[in-house]
Amino acid sequence: MSQLTDEQPSAFITRLQKTIQTALKKGAIDEEAADTIRLNQFIKGLIYDDILLVNLRLRERTDHPPKYMDPLDMVRKQENELKRRKEQRKTGKEAHSKLLLQVDTSAEIL
């Protein structure tokens, strides 16, 4: 199981959790192994946002894997931070473009 194109990491971990829950209900995995399996599969399956694993240090937590909600919350916070930065860059570029346009227009007047 891996991250789909354009799938947010939080959506991937949620989809992964549903698969884990199904496997638990069918007795395919033990309750004690669920957190380890989830974290390892998230690490292996996260294709498009590999830097997230570095930022959250999830690879370092495989010996003592967190419960489902902990990495989900961490991933969502990271996604929100990246979204905020992207919006700031967009706003900054728009302001820069307007400034250049104003300077260009001023030069034409002179």
VOLOFI-204306 format. One record per atom (N, C-alpha, C): residue in three letters; atom name; x, y, z. Coordinates in pm, 1 decimal. Layout:
% VOLOFI-204306
+--------+-------+----------+----------+----------+
| residu | atome |        x |        y |        z |
+--------+-------+----------+----------+----------+
|    Ala |    CA |        X |        Y |        Z |
...
+--------+-------+----------+----------+----------+
This chain:
% VOLOFI-204306
+--------+-------+----------+----------+----------+
| residu | atome |        x |        y |        z |
+--------+-------+----------+----------+----------+
|    Met |     N |     85.8 |   -117.2 |      0.0 |
|    Met |    CA |      0.0 |      0.0 |      0.0 |
|    Met |     C |     89.6 |    122.4 |      0.0 |
|    Ser |     N |     59.1 |    216.8 |    -88.9 |
|    Ser |    CA |    139.6 |    337.7 |    -95.1 |
|    Ser |     C |     52.4 |    460.3 |   -120.3 |
|    Gln |     N |    113.1 |    574.6 |   -100.0 |
|    Gln |    CA |     45.8 |    702.3 |   -117.8 |
|    Gln |     C |      7.8 |    719.3 |   -264.5 |
|    Leu |     N |   -111.9 |    765.8 |   -287.4 |
|    Leu |    CA |   -159.5 |    791.2 |   -422.9 |
|    Leu |     C |   -112.4 |    928.8 |   -469.3 |
|    Thr |     N |   -106.9 |    946.7 |   -599.1 |
|    Thr |    CA |    -71.8 |   1076.8 |   -654.9 |
|    Thr |     C |   -170.3 |   1181.0 |   -602.6 |
|    Asp |     N |   -118.7 |   1293.4 |   -558.2 |
|    Asp |    CA |   -198.7 |   1405.1 |   -504.8 |
|    Asp |     C |   -269.6 |   1373.0 |   -373.9 |
|    Glu |     N |   -238.3 |   1262.6 |   -310.4 |
|    Glu |    CA |   -299.0 |   1228.2 |   -181.3 |
|    Glu |     C |   -216.8 |   1291.3 |    -69.2 |
|    Gln |     N |   -284.0 |   1362.1 |     18.9 |
|    Gln |    CA |   -216.9 |   1420.1 |    134.4 |
|    Gln |     C |   -168.0 |   1307.6 |    225.8 |
|    Pro |     N |    -55.1 |   1327.6 |    293.9 |
|    Pro |    CA |     -6.8 |   1224.9 |    386.5 |
|    Pro |     C |   -110.2 |   1188.5 |    493.3 |
|    Ser |     N |   -187.3 |   1286.5 |    540.3 |
|    Ser |    CA |   -288.7 |   1256.7 |    641.8 |
|    Ser |     C |   -398.6 |   1167.2 |    584.1 |
|    Ala |     N |   -432.7 |   1186.5 |    458.0 |
|    Ala |    CA |   -532.1 |   1099.6 |    393.5 |
|    Ala |     C |   -475.2 |    959.3 |    375.2 |
|    Phe |     N |   -347.1 |    950.7 |    343.5 |
|    Phe |    CA |   -283.0 |    820.5 |    327.6 |
|    Phe |     C |   -280.6 |    743.9 |    459.9 |
|    Ile |     N |   -243.0 |    810.4 |    568.3 |
|    Ile |    CA |   -236.8 |    741.0 |    696.8 |
|    Ile |     C |   -376.9 |    701.3 |    743.7 |
|    Thr |     N |   -477.4 |    780.1 |    708.3 |
|    Thr |    CA |   -615.4 |    745.1 |    742.2 |
|    Thr |     C |   -660.6 |    622.9 |    662.2 |
|    Arg |     N |   -625.7 |    620.6 |    534.9 |
|    Arg |    CA |   -659.4 |    505.2 |    450.4 |
|    Arg |     C |   -585.9 |    380.4 |    499.3 |
|    Leu |     N |   -463.0 |    399.4 |    539.4 |
|    Leu |    CA |   -383.2 |    289.7 |    594.5 |
|    Leu |     C |   -445.6 |    237.2 |    724.0 |
|    Gln |     N |   -494.8 |    328.2 |    807.9 |
|    Gln |    CA |   -558.2 |    289.4 |    933.5 |
|    Gln |     C |   -681.8 |    203.5 |    907.9 |
|    Lys |     N |   -759.2 |    238.2 |    806.8 |
|    Lys |    CA |   -878.2 |    158.6 |    773.8 |
|    Lys |     C |   -838.2 |     16.2 |    734.4 |
|    Thr |     N |   -730.3 |      4.2 |    661.4 |
|    Thr |    CA |   -680.6 |   -128.1 |    622.4 |
|    Thr |     C |   -632.2 |   -205.3 |    744.8 |
|    Ile |     N |   -564.4 |   -138.3 |    835.2 |
|    Ile |    CA |   -517.0 |   -201.3 |    959.9 |
|    Ile |     C |   -636.9 |   -250.3 |   1041.3 |
|    Gln |     N |   -740.1 |   -167.4 |   1052.4 |
|    Gln |    CA |   -859.7 |   -204.6 |   1128.3 |
|    Gln |     C |   -927.0 |   -328.2 |   1067.8 |
|    Thr |     N |   -933.2 |   -333.3 |    936.4 |
|    Thr |    CA |   -991.2 |   -449.6 |    868.6 |
|    Thr |     C |   -909.1 |   -574.9 |    898.1 |
|    Ala |     N |   -777.1 |   -560.9 |    892.1 |
|    Ala |    CA |   -688.9 |   -674.5 |    920.6 |
|    Ala |     C |   -702.9 |   -720.0 |   1065.8 |
|    Leu |     N |   -720.3 |   -625.5 |   1158.1 |
|    Leu |    CA |   -740.6 |   -659.8 |   1299.6 |
|    Leu |     C |   -870.7 |   -737.7 |   1318.0 |
|    Lys |     N |   -978.2 |   -689.9 |   1253.3 |
|    Lys |    CA |  -1108.3 |   -756.7 |   1265.8 |
|    Lys |     C |  -1104.2 |   -898.9 |   1211.3 |
|    Lys |     N |  -1028.1 |   -917.7 |   1105.7 |
|    Lys |    CA |  -1018.3 |  -1051.0 |   1045.4 |
|    Lys |     C |   -916.9 |  -1140.2 |   1116.0 |
|    Gly |     N |   -845.2 |  -1082.9 |   1212.2 |
|    Gly |    CA |   -746.0 |  -1159.6 |   1286.3 |
|    Gly |     C |   -616.3 |  -1181.0 |   1210.0 |
|    Ala |     N |   -595.0 |  -1103.3 |   1104.8 |
|    Ala |    CA |   -474.7 |  -1117.5 |   1023.0 |
|    Ala |     C |   -350.2 |  -1062.3 |   1092.3 |
|    Ile |     N |   -369.8 |   -965.5 |   1183.5 |
|    Ile |    CA |   -258.0 |   -911.6 |   1261.2 |
|    Ile |     C |   -299.5 |   -901.5 |   1407.5 |
|    Asp |     N |   -199.8 |   -900.9 |   1494.0 |
|    Asp |    CA |   -224.3 |   -886.9 |   1637.7 |
|    Asp |     C |   -238.1 |   -739.9 |   1674.0 |
|    Glu |     N |   -317.7 |   -713.2 |   1775.6 |
|    Glu |    CA |   -336.9 |   -577.4 |   1825.3 |
|    Glu |     C |   -202.9 |   -512.9 |   1862.2 |
|    Glu |     N |   -114.4 |   -592.1 |   1923.9 |
|    Glu |    CA |     15.7 |   -539.3 |   1967.8 |
|    Glu |     C |    102.7 |   -497.1 |   1849.8 |
|    Ala |     N |     83.5 |   -559.2 |   1735.2 |
|    Ala |    CA |    166.5 |   -531.3 |   1617.9 |
|    Ala |     C |    111.1 |   -417.6 |   1532.3 |
|    Ala |     N |    -10.1 |   -375.5 |   1556.5 |
|    Ala |    CA |    -77.1 |   -278.3 |   1469.6 |
|    Ala |     C |     -0.5 |   -146.8 |   1457.9 |
|    Asp |     N |     47.6 |    -92.0 |   1569.2 |
|    Asp |    CA |    118.6 |     36.0 |   1564.2 |
|    Asp |     C |    247.9 |     24.8 |   1484.4 |
|    Thr |     N |    320.6 |    -84.1 |   1504.7 |
|    Thr |    CA |    446.0 |   -105.6 |   1431.6 |
|    Thr |     C |    419.0 |   -122.9 |   1282.5 |
|    Ile |     N |    320.2 |   -202.1 |   1250.3 |
|    Ile |    CA |    284.8 |   -224.6 |   1109.1 |
|    Ile |     C |    242.7 |    -93.8 |   1043.4 |
|    Arg |     N |    160.0 |    -17.3 |   1112.4 |
|    Arg |    CA |    111.4 |    110.1 |   1057.9 |
|    Arg |     C |    227.1 |    204.3 |   1030.1 |
|    Leu |     N |    315.6 |    222.4 |   1127.6 |
|    Leu |    CA |    426.8 |    315.5 |   1110.8 |
|    Leu |     C |    520.6 |    268.6 |   1000.0 |
|    Asn |     N |    555.3 |    140.0 |   1000.7 |
|    Asn |    CA |    645.4 |     88.9 |    897.1 |
|    Asn |     C |    585.3 |    102.4 |    757.7 |
|    Gln |     N |    456.5 |     73.5 |    743.9 |
|    Gln |    CA |    393.0 |     85.5 |    613.0 |
|    Gln |     C |    379.4 |    231.3 |    571.3 |
|    Phe |     N |    355.4 |    319.5 |    666.4 |
|    Phe |    CA |    348.8 |    462.5 |    635.6 |
|    Phe |     C |    484.6 |    509.9 |    583.5 |
|    Ile |     N |    591.8 |    467.5 |    649.5 |
|    Ile |    CA |    727.1 |    505.0 |    607.1 |
|    Ile |     C |    756.1 |    450.8 |    466.9 |
|    Lys |     N |    722.5 |    325.8 |    443.3 |
|    Lys |    CA |    749.1 |    263.7 |    313.0 |
|    Lys |     C |    659.2 |    320.3 |    203.4 |
|    Gly |     N |    535.1 |    350.4 |    237.0 |
|    Gly |    CA |    437.3 |    390.5 |    136.8 |
|    Gly |     C |    430.2 |    537.7 |    106.7 |
|    Leu |     N |    495.2 |    619.6 |    189.2 |
|    Leu |    CA |    491.0 |    764.8 |    166.7 |
|    Leu |     C |    587.0 |    799.0 |     53.8 |
|    Ile |     N |    533.9 |    817.4 |    -64.5 |
|    Ile |    CA |    614.7 |    834.9 |   -185.1 |
|    Ile |     C |    638.7 |    981.6 |   -217.6 |
|    Tyr |     N |    537.0 |   1063.3 |   -206.9 |
|    Tyr |    CA |    543.7 |   1199.7 |   -257.6 |
|    Tyr |     C |    580.6 |   1304.3 |   -153.0 |
|    Asp |     N |    591.7 |   1265.7 |    -28.3 |
|    Asp |    CA |    621.6 |   1361.1 |     79.0 |
|    Asp |     C |    728.8 |   1305.6 |    172.2 |
|    Asp |     N |    836.3 |   1255.7 |    114.2 |
|    Asp |    CA |    941.2 |   1190.7 |    192.2 |
|    Asp |     C |   1004.5 |   1283.6 |    295.1 |
|    Ile |     N |   1012.1 |   1412.7 |    265.2 |
|    Ile |    CA |   1071.4 |   1508.2 |    358.9 |
|    Ile |     C |    993.7 |   1512.8 |    489.8 |
|    Leu |     N |    866.9 |   1479.2 |    484.6 |
|    Leu |    CA |    783.0 |   1475.2 |    604.0 |
|    Leu |     C |    838.8 |   1375.9 |    706.2 |
|    Leu |     N |    886.0 |   1262.2 |    658.0 |
|    Leu |    CA |    943.4 |   1161.7 |    747.5 |
|    Leu |     C |   1066.2 |   1215.7 |    819.3 |
|    Val |     N |   1144.9 |   1294.1 |    748.9 |
|    Val |    CA |   1263.6 |   1354.5 |    808.6 |
|    Val |     C |   1222.1 |   1458.7 |    911.8 |
|    Asn |     N |   1129.6 |   1545.6 |    872.4 |
|    Asn |    CA |   1086.1 |   1652.8 |    962.3 |
|    Asn |     C |   1024.2 |   1599.7 |   1091.7 |
|    Leu |     N |    947.8 |   1493.7 |   1080.6 |
|    Leu |    CA |    878.7 |   1438.8 |   1198.0 |
|    Leu |     C |    958.4 |   1329.8 |   1269.0 |
|    Arg |     N |   1071.5 |   1293.8 |   1211.8 |
|    Arg |    CA |   1159.3 |   1191.0 |   1268.9 |
|    Arg |     C |   1085.7 |   1059.1 |   1293.2 |
|    Leu |     N |   1001.5 |   1022.5 |   1201.4 |
|    Leu |    CA |    922.9 |    899.8 |   1217.9 |
|    Leu |     C |   1007.8 |    774.6 |   1203.6 |
|    Arg |     N |   1111.8 |    780.6 |   1121.8 |
|    Arg |    CA |   1198.9 |    663.3 |   1107.0 |
|    Arg |     C |   1268.8 |    628.2 |   1238.5 |
|    Glu |     N |   1289.4 |    728.3 |   1321.4 |
|    Glu |    CA |   1356.4 |    707.8 |   1449.7 |
|    Glu |     C |   1263.3 |    649.2 |   1555.6 |
|    Arg |     N |   1135.0 |    640.1 |   1525.4 |
|    Arg |    CA |   1036.5 |    596.1 |   1624.8 |
|    Arg |     C |    987.7 |    453.4 |   1601.8 |
|    Thr |     N |   1052.9 |    379.5 |   1513.3 |
|    Thr |    CA |   1004.5 |    245.5 |   1480.4 |
|    Thr |     C |   1018.6 |    147.1 |   1596.7 |
|    Asp |     N |   1113.3 |    170.2 |   1687.2 |
|    Asp |    CA |   1126.7 |     81.6 |   1803.8 |
|    Asp |     C |   1011.4 |     98.8 |   1901.4 |
|    His |     N |    961.5 |    219.1 |   1911.9 |
|    His |    CA |    848.4 |    250.9 |   2000.2 |
|    His |     C |    747.1 |    331.3 |   1918.7 |
|    Pro |     N |    672.7 |    264.9 |   1832.2 |
|    Pro |    CA |    581.6 |    337.4 |   1742.9 |
|    Pro |     C |    467.4 |    405.3 |   1817.8 |
|    Pro |     N |    429.8 |    522.6 |   1771.2 |
|    Pro |    CA |    318.4 |    594.7 |   1833.6 |
|    Pro |     C |    184.6 |    532.5 |   1794.6 |
|    Lys |     N |     82.9 |    564.0 |   1870.6 |
|    Lys |    CA |    -53.1 |    522.5 |   1837.0 |
|    Lys |     C |    -98.9 |    600.5 |   1714.6 |
|    Tyr |     N |   -207.9 |    560.0 |   1657.2 |
|    Tyr |    CA |   -258.5 |    617.5 |   1531.8 |
|    Tyr |     C |   -275.4 |    768.8 |   1536.9 |
|    Met |     N |   -335.7 |    821.5 |   1640.3 |
|    Met |    CA |   -368.1 |    963.8 |   1645.7 |
|    Met |     C |   -244.0 |   1051.7 |   1657.0 |
|    Asp |     N |   -138.9 |   1004.3 |   1719.7 |
|    Asp |    CA |    -17.4 |   1085.6 |   1734.7 |
|    Asp |     C |     45.3 |   1120.8 |   1600.0 |
|    Pro |     N |     77.4 |   1022.6 |   1515.9 |
|    Pro |    CA |    134.6 |   1060.9 |   1386.0 |
|    Pro |     C |     34.4 |   1135.3 |   1297.7 |
|    Leu |     N |    -93.2 |   1103.2 |   1308.9 |
|    Leu |    CA |   -193.3 |   1174.8 |   1230.0 |
|    Leu |     C |   -193.4 |   1323.0 |   1266.8 |
|    Asp |     N |   -191.5 |   1353.2 |   1395.8 |
|    Asp |    CA |   -186.8 |   1493.2 |   1440.3 |
|    Asp |     C |    -58.0 |   1561.4 |   1394.5 |
|    Met |     N |     54.3 |   1490.7 |   1405.9 |
|    Met |    CA |    182.7 |   1546.9 |   1363.9 |
|    Met |     C |    183.5 |   1576.6 |   1214.0 |
|    Val |     N |    130.1 |   1484.3 |   1137.2 |
|    Val |    CA |    125.7 |   1500.6 |    991.7 |
|    Val |     C |     34.6 |   1617.7 |    954.9 |
|    Arg |     N |    -79.9 |   1627.4 |   1017.8 |
|    Arg |    CA |   -171.8 |   1738.5 |    987.7 |
|    Arg |     C |   -109.9 |   1873.3 |   1022.7 |
|    Lys |     N |    -39.9 |   1881.5 |   1134.0 |
|    Lys |    CA |     26.8 |   2006.7 |   1171.6 |
|    Lys |     C |    131.0 |   2044.0 |   1066.7 |
|    Gln |     N |    205.7 |   1944.9 |   1021.1 |
|    Gln |    CA |    307.8 |   1968.8 |    918.5 |
|    Gln |     C |    243.2 |   2014.1 |    787.4 |
|    Glu |     N |    134.1 |   1949.3 |    749.1 |
|    Glu |    CA |     61.9 |   1988.8 |    627.6 |
|    Glu |     C |     12.4 |   2132.7 |    637.9 |
|    Asn |     N |    -42.4 |   2169.4 |    751.6 |
|    Asn |    CA |    -92.1 |   2305.4 |    772.1 |
|    Asn |     C |     21.5 |   2407.1 |    766.3 |
|    Glu |     N |    136.6 |   2371.5 |    822.6 |
|    Glu |    CA |    252.4 |   2460.4 |    819.3 |
|    Glu |     C |    300.6 |   2480.2 |    675.5 |
|    Leu |     N |    307.1 |   2372.2 |    599.3 |
|    Leu |    CA |    348.9 |   2382.6 |    459.5 |
|    Leu |     C |    249.4 |   2464.9 |    377.6 |
|    Lys |     N |    121.6 |   2448.1 |    404.6 |
|    Lys |    CA |     18.3 |   2524.9 |    335.6 |
|    Lys |     C |     31.8 |   2673.4 |    368.6 |
|    Arg |     N |     56.5 |   2703.6 |    495.6 |
|    Arg |    CA |     73.9 |   2842.8 |    538.5 |
|    Arg |     C |    194.1 |   2906.1 |    468.9 |
|    Arg |     N |    304.7 |   2833.2 |    462.2 |
|    Arg |    CA |    424.5 |   2885.1 |    396.0 |
|    Arg |     C |    400.7 |   2908.2 |    247.4 |
|    Lys |     N |    330.1 |   2814.9 |    185.3 |
|    Lys |    CA |    300.4 |   2827.7 |     43.2 |
|    Lys |     C |    215.8 |   2952.0 |     17.2 |
|    Glu |     N |    117.3 |   2976.1 |    103.8 |
|    Glu |    CA |     32.8 |   3094.8 |     89.7 |
|    Glu |     C |    112.9 |   3222.4 |    111.3 |
|    Gln |     N |    206.6 |   3219.1 |    205.8 |
|    Gln |    CA |    290.8 |   3336.0 |    230.0 |
|    Gln |     C |    378.4 |   3365.7 |    108.5 |
|    Arg |     N |    435.1 |   3259.8 |     48.8 |
|    Arg |    CA |    517.4 |   3279.5 |    -70.9 |
|    Arg |     C |    434.0 |   3336.6 |   -184.6 |
|    Lys |     N |    311.6 |   3285.3 |   -200.7 |
|    Lys |    CA |    223.0 |   3332.9 |   -305.8 |
|    Lys |     C |    191.2 |   3480.2 |   -283.7 |
|    Thr |     N |    158.0 |   3517.0 |   -160.3 |
|    Thr |    CA |    127.4 |   3655.6 |   -126.7 |
|    Thr |     C |    248.9 |   3743.5 |   -149.4 |
|    Gly |     N |    366.1 |   3693.2 |   -112.6 |
|    Gly |    CA |    490.8 |   3767.6 |   -132.4 |
|    Gly |     C |    520.5 |   3789.8 |   -279.2 |
|    Lys |     N |    498.3 |   3687.8 |   -362.1 |
|    Lys |    CA |    521.9 |   3700.2 |   -506.1 |
|    Lys |     C |    424.4 |   3800.4 |   -567.7 |
|    Glu |     N |    298.2 |   3797.0 |   -524.2 |
|    Glu |    CA |    198.4 |   3889.9 |   -576.4 |
|    Glu |     C |    235.7 |   4033.6 |   -539.9 |
|    Ala |     N |    279.3 |   4054.2 |   -417.2 |
|    Ala |    CA |    318.9 |   4188.0 |   -373.0 |
|    Ala |     C |    441.4 |   4234.1 |   -451.6 |
|    His |     N |    535.1 |   4143.7 |   -475.5 |
|    His |    CA |    654.9 |   4177.1 |   -551.5 |
|    His |     C |    618.3 |   4214.5 |   -695.1 |
|    Ser |     N |    527.0 |   4139.5 |   -755.5 |
|    Ser |    CA |    482.4 |   4168.2 |   -892.6 |
|    Ser |     C |    415.7 |   4304.6 |   -900.5 |
|    Lys |     N |    333.1 |   4337.2 |   -801.6 |
|    Lys |    CA |    266.4 |   4467.8 |   -798.8 |
|    Lys |     C |    369.0 |   4580.2 |   -785.3 |
|    Leu |     N |    468.5 |   4557.3 |   -701.5 |
|    Leu |    CA |    573.3 |   4657.4 |   -682.1 |
|    Leu |     C |    649.7 |   4679.1 |   -811.8 |
|    Leu |     N |    684.0 |   4571.2 |   -881.5 |
|    Leu |    CA |    753.7 |   4583.7 |  -1009.1 |
|    Leu |     C |    669.1 |   4657.4 |  -1111.5 |
|    Leu |     N |    539.6 |   4629.3 |  -1112.1 |
|    Leu |    CA |    448.8 |   4696.5 |  -1204.0 |
|    Leu |     C |    442.3 |   4845.8 |  -1173.6 |
|    Gln |     N |    438.5 |   4879.6 |  -1044.8 |
|    Gln |    CA |    435.4 |   5019.9 |  -1005.2 |
|    Gln |     C |    564.4 |   5091.4 |  -1046.6 |
|    Val |     N |    677.4 |   5025.0 |  -1027.2 |
|    Val |    CA |    805.9 |   5084.4 |  -1063.9 |
|    Val |     C |    812.2 |   5102.3 |  -1216.1 |
|    Asp |     N |    765.8 |   5001.8 |  -1289.0 |
|    Asp |    CA |    765.4 |   5007.6 |  -1435.3 |
|    Asp |     C |    676.4 |   5121.4 |  -1484.2 |
|    Thr |     N |    560.2 |   5136.1 |  -1423.7 |
|    Thr |    CA |    466.7 |   5242.6 |  -1461.3 |
|    Thr |     C |    525.4 |   5378.7 |  -1429.1 |
|    Ser |     N |    593.4 |   5390.6 |  -1316.2 |
|    Ser |    CA |    656.8 |   5516.2 |  -1277.4 |
|    Ser |     C |    766.2 |   5554.2 |  -1376.1 |
|    Ala |     N |    839.8 |   5459.2 |  -1423.6 |
|    Ala |    CA |    947.6 |   5484.5 |  -1517.5 |
|    Ala |     C |    891.6 |   5535.7 |  -1650.6 |
|    Glu |     N |    774.8 |   5484.8 |  -1691.3 |
|    Glu |    CA |    711.6 |   5528.8 |  -1814.4 |
|    Glu |     C |    666.9 |   5674.1 |  -1805.8 |
|    Ile |     N |    624.4 |   5715.9 |  -1687.4 |
|    Ile |    CA |    576.7 |   5852.6 |  -1665.7 |
|    Ile |     C |    690.6 |   5951.0 |  -1679.3 |
|    Leu |     N |    807.0 |   5913.5 |  -1630.3 |
|    Leu |    CA |    923.3 |   6001.4 |  -1635.1 |
|    Leu |     C |    970.8 |   6011.3 |  -1776.8 |
+--------+-------+----------+----------+----------+
